[in-house]
Amino acid sequence: MQNRAYTQGILICGVVLQSLALGGCAWVGVPTVLGCWPQPTHSTPWLATPLIQRLIVIGDFGANYEDRNVLLAQALQRLLAAAPEARAVTHVVLLGDNFYPRGLVGTNGRCDPTEANSAAIAQQLEAVLEPFAFLRDMHIPITAIPGNHDHGCGSLGLKNQENPDRFVPPHQQWRSLWNFHSGQPRAVTFAPARLQLLLLDSEPMLQDRKFLQASTQGLKQLIQEGLGRYQWQLVAAHHPLRTFGEHDGAFPGGIRKPLTFLFFPLHFLAAAGLPPFSALSQDAYSFRYQRYRRAIERVWRSYPGAVDLFLAGHDHSLQLLEPREQGFPFELIVGSGAYCSPVRQDPALRFAAAKHGFAVLDFTIDSLTITLYATSECTEKRICPVGTNEAYVLHQTRFHRQNTGKQGLPEALLTDGGGRRDEP
C-alpha cells in the first residue's frame, strides 16, 4: 500500500513538472528586469540632420491610478517645452486601453446606456484626457486605436471615443486634433517623412476568426500599396506579437502561465470564449492569441522587409524586441502610460524597463531614431516606481537608410542611451 502511494506520488510530481515545463515555468519572472536591461553604457548624441516628423507613442494611459498618468503627462510636457521647434512636426499615437476599465462609458465602467450618462463620461474624460490638455493647447494631433478594455462595452464605449467632444464644454474640446480609429485596418500617412502608419484593431482580431482574416487581408493590401511609395512603413496594434511581460510569464502576474498549462483544459475553455476563462485569451500563450500572432507573421513573410516597426501596448512596460526572423520588423511595446508591471529578461530583448514611460520616434530624411523615456532613471532599481514629472532617456536606437528604396531591414547604428534628464 505504501509503495503504491509512493508510486502515485511520483506520477503526480512527474505530471506537474511536465506541465510546468510546457508552461515555461523556467521563465516565469526568473530573472526579472530591475531598472533597465541591459544596463545603458553611454549617452547617444542628438540628431545631426533636420527633423521632419516626430511621433510620440503612448500606450495604456487611460486611468488616473495614483496620478501616475499625470506624472507621465507632465514629463512629456517638459520634453516638448525643451524642443519647441519640434512641435510643428509632432503627432501623438495612442496604442489602446485609452479608457479603463470598459471604454468611455463613465468611471464606473457599467455597460447600461442609462448609467453611462453624460456627466459620468465627462468625469472620465476629465481624469484621463485633461492631464494631456497641453497637447490640445499646442495643436498637436492625436491618433488613437482601441485596446481590449476599450471594447469592454462593445460599440457603446467605442462610439463615444469617436466623438468625445459632445460630453465636454467647448474649451475642453479636441475637434480635429482627436482621431480615433477602430474596425478594419486604416492608413495614416505623413508625406514629408514618406511614412505610412497602418492601424489595426487587434481585440476583435483576437476574438473573431473572420475579422482576423479580413484584417490581415486588408493589412496586406495597405502594405502592397505602400511599397515604393513610402520609405517607412509602421504597423500599430494594441496587442503585441511577442512580449516578456506579465502577459507571457513575468512574475507575479505571469504565474498564471504555468498554472493554465497545469490545468490544460482551461485553454480550451478560453478558446471557446466562455467567461471568466475567456480573459485568458489576453495572454500571449493562449490559443486565440497564437492564432493572431501567426496570421500577422504570415503577412511579414509575404512582404519581407516591408514593415520596419510594429508598435503595441497591452503589457505595461517598455520593451524593444529584435526581429524574430529575417525580414520581420522590430517590435516596440509601450504600454505603461498609467499602470506598470514587471518584465523578464530574454535574449530577444534589445532593451526592457519596468517603468512608466513613452517612446519618441524621430524621422529625418534617411533615419529613424527610437528614444524611450521614463519618469525614473535606469539607476532606480525598483520595479515600477511611481517616478517623477521628469523625462529621462533610458534607451536610444537609430535606424539608417542610405536612399529612399527599401533595402530590407534598416541598419541599427546607435544603441544604449543612458539615463539623461531633459530639462525644459
N, C-alpha and C positions, 0 to 999 in steps of 0.2 A: 504493500500500500504506500509506504514511504517512498519507494523507488518510483512508483507511478506518479506520485505528486511531484517528485523531483524532475521527472521527465517532462511532465506537463509544464512545469515552471520554466524549463529550458526552452521548450517550444514557444511559450508565450513571449519570453525575452527575445527569442530569435525573430518572431513576427514584429515585435515593437521596434527592434533595431533596424530591421529591413524597412519598415515603414518610415522611420525617422531618416534613414539614408535616402529613400526616394524623395522625401520632402525637403532635402537639402539641409538637414539638421546641422551639418558641419559649418554651414554658412550663416546660421541664424545669429547675427549680432556678434560673431567672433572672428576677427576683432572689429570694433566699432570705430568710426572716424571720430577723433577728438580734435576739435578745432578745424583743421583742414587736412586733406590727404590727396596727394603727397604734400609735405610742407613746402611753401614757397621758398625760393632761393634768392631771388633778386627782383627788383622792380623793373618794369619794362618802360620804354620811352613812349611819349605821346605820339600821335600820328604826325608823320612828316609831310604828308600830302593833304590837299584840301578835303575836308569832309563834305560829302554830297548827300548823304542820307544817314539818319540815326533812328534806330528802332529801340525803344525801351520796352523790355519784356517783363511782365509781372504775372504770376500765377497764384490762384487760390487765396485771394486777398479779401474775400467777401464777408468778413466778420470783424467786429471791434474787440476781439478777445484780448483782455488785459491791455488794451490800447496798443498792441504790437503793430497793427496795421497803421496806426497813427505815427509811430516812430519811423516806420519804413517810409511813409509818405513824406515826413519831414526830412529824412535823409535824401530822398530823391529830389525834394525841393532845393536843398542845399547844393546838390550836384548840378542842377540846372542853373542855379544862380551863379555857380562858378564858371559856367560856359555859356553866357548869354548869346554868343554868336551862333551857337548850335540850335537855338530854339526854332529857327525858321525851317530846319530840315528834320525836326524831331517828330516822331509818331509813336504812340504807345500801343502795345499789343497786350491784351488780357487773355490768359490761357484757360479761362473757365473757373468754375466754382466762384462766380462773381458775387453770389448772394447765398450765404448759408442760412438755415440748413436745407431749405427746399425751394430755392429760387426766390424771385422777387414777388412774394405773397404776404409780406408783413413779417415782423420779427418773431412771431410765434410759429411761423412755418406751417400753418394749417392750410389744407387744400380746399376748404369750403369757401367758395367765392363770396359768400355773405360775410365771412370773417376776415377775408383778405381785403379789407376796406382801404380807402384812400389814405386815411390817417395813419394806419399801421404801415402801409407801404412807404409813405413819406418818412416815417420814423426810421425805417430800414435804410432808405436812401441817404438820410442824414448821417447815419452811423457808418455807412460803407463808403459812399462817394464823396462826402463833403471834406474828409481829410485830404482828398486829392483835388480840391476845388482850384488850387493854383494852376493845374493843367488847363482848366477851363479859362482862367483869367489870362493865361499865356497864349491862348488859342492853339493849344496842342491837341490834335485829333486823337481819338481812341478807337481802336478796332477790337471788338470783344467776341469771343466764341464761348459756348456753354460748356459746363462740366457736368458731371453726374449729379451734383447737388442742385444745379440749375434746372435739371429735368425732374426734380423731386415731386413737383405737382403737375407734371406733364406740360401741356400747352399753356396753362394758366400763367406760370412763372415766366415762361419764355416770351409770351405775348407782351407781358408787362415790361420786359427788358428791351423790347424793340422800341418802346417809346416811354422812357421813364419820366419825360418832361411833364406829362399830364398829371403827375402826382405832386409836383413841387411848384413853388411860386416862380415867377419869371426870372428873378435874379439868381436862381439856382438851376436854371435850365441849360442843358448842354447843346441843344439844337443839332446842327450838322456835325458837331465835334464828337458825338456819340454814335458809333456804328456797330450794331450787334448783328451777327450772322449765325443762323442755325439752319439745319437741314442739309441738303446736298452740297458738295464742295463748291467753293467760290474762290475767285482770284482777286487779290488786291495788288495793283501794280504801282511801282514807284519809278517813273520814267527816267529821271536824271541818273539813278544808280543802275538802270537796266535790271531792276529787281522785280521778281514776281513772288508774292506770298500767297500760298494756297491754304485755305482754311477748311478744316474737317470738323464735323460734329460727331465726336467719337463715341458718345454714350449710346445712341441708337445703333451705331456700327457694332458695338459690343453685344447688344441685346437682340438685334434683329438681323438674321442672315440675309434677307432680301435687301434691306437697307445697306448692309455691308457690301454686297455685290454691286449695287448701284453706285455707291460712293467710291469704291475702288475703280470702277469703270470711269466715273467722272473725273477722278484724280488722274488716271491715265491720259484722258483726253486733254486736260489742262496742261499736264507736263509736255505732252506731244506738241500742243500749240505753242508752248513757250520755248521749245528747242530752237536755237539760233536767233531768237528774238531777245532773250534775257541772258545777261551774264551770270546772274544768281537766281536760283530757284530754291525757296524755302517752303516747308510744309509745317503747319501748326495744328495741333490737336490737344485736347485736354489729357488724354491717356498716353503715357509714354509707351514705346515698344518694349524697352527694357528699363529696369530700374534696380537699384541696390538699396532702396529704402524699405520702409515698413511694408509696402505692398508686394515685396518679394523677399522677406526674410529678416530684415533688420530688427533687432531686439529693441524694445519689448513687444511691440505690436505684431512683429513678424513671427512670433511664436506660433501663431495660428497656421503657419505654413506646414510644419511637420505634423501638427495636430490634425489638419484636414487630410493629410496622407495616411495618418494612423487610422482615421475613420474615413476611409476612402469613399464610401457611398455618399458622403456629403458633397463630393464633386458632381455627382450625377444629379443630386437634388438642386444644386446651384445651377447646373446647366439646363435643368428643366424650368428654371425661373420660379421655383417655389419659395415664397418668403417663410422665414427670415434667411434661408440658406442662399437666396439669390444675391445677397450682399457680398458673398464670396467671389462673385464674378468680377468684382473690382480689383482683385489681386492678380498679379501678372502670371501666376502659375495655373489659374483656373482654365477650364476648357474653353469658355467663351472668349476669354482674353487671348489665349493662344491662337484661336481662330482669327481674331482681329489682327494680331501681330503677323501671322503667316500671310494673310491677304495683302497687307501693305508691303511686306518684304517681297512678295511676288511682283509688285509694281516696281520696286527698286531693281529687281533683276531684269525687268522688261526694258528699263531705261537706265542702265548703269552709268553712274557719274552725273546724271542729270540733276538730281537734288543734292544740294550742298549741306543742308542742315535741317534736322527735324526738331521742332520745338514742342515741348509738352510741360504740363504741370502735374497735378494729381498727387504725387509723392511730395511731402512738404520739406523739401531740401533743395540744395543746389548741386547738380551733377552734370559733368561733361563727359560723354562716353565716346570712345573710339569707334569707328565703323565696324560693324560685325563681320562684314565681308567686303572684298574689293568691289568698288562701285556703289556701296551703300553710303548714306550720309552720316556725318557726325550727329549725335543726339544730345540735345541740351534740355535738361529738366530744371525748370524754375517754378517751384510750387510752394514757396514759403512766405507768401505775402502776409498771411495772418497767423497761420499755425506753422509749427516746425516739428520735425521728427528725425530720428537717427538715420544714419547711412552706414552700411557695412563696406569694408574695403574689398576691392576686386581689381585684378589686372586690367580689366576693360575700362576702368575709370581713368580718364586723363586728370580729372580733378573732382573733388567732392567736399562739401561742407554742410554740416547740420546746423544751419544758421538762417535767420531771416534775411532775405535779400531779393535782388532783382538782377537782370542782365541788361547790358547795353551792347547793341550791335552797331558798329560804325563802318560805313561803306565809303571808300574812296574810289577813284577811277579804276583801280586794279587790286583792291584789297578789301577784306572783311576782317574786322577785329572784334572778338568777343571778350567783353570785360564783365566779370562777375563781382558785384558789390554786395556788401552785407552791413548790418548795423553793429557788428562787432568784428574785431580783428582775428586773424588766424591764431595769434598768440593766446587768445581766450580759449582755453581748452575745454570749457564746459560744453555739453551738448545742448544746443538750442537756448542760449542765454537770451534774456529779454532784449539786450542791446541798448543802443543809444540812438539819437537822431542824427548821427554822423554817417557818411557813406565811406566805407573802407574798401579799397581794392583788394580782392582776395586772389584773383587769377586773371590772366590775360593770354589769349591765343590769337595769333594773326594768320589768316589765310591769304595767299597772294596769287594773282594771275598775271602773267606777262602780257596777255592780249585778251580780247573780248570773246574769243572762241572757247568752247568747252574743251578742256583738256583732262577729263576725268576728275578725280578729287583734287581740290586745291592743296597747295603745299603749306604745311604749318611752319611758320618762321619764328614765332615768339611764343614762349610758354612761361608759366610760373610768375605771374605778377605777385607783388609782395606786401600786403598789409599797409598800403599808403592811404592816409586820410586826405580827402579832397576838401579843402576849405573854400568857402564862398569868397 
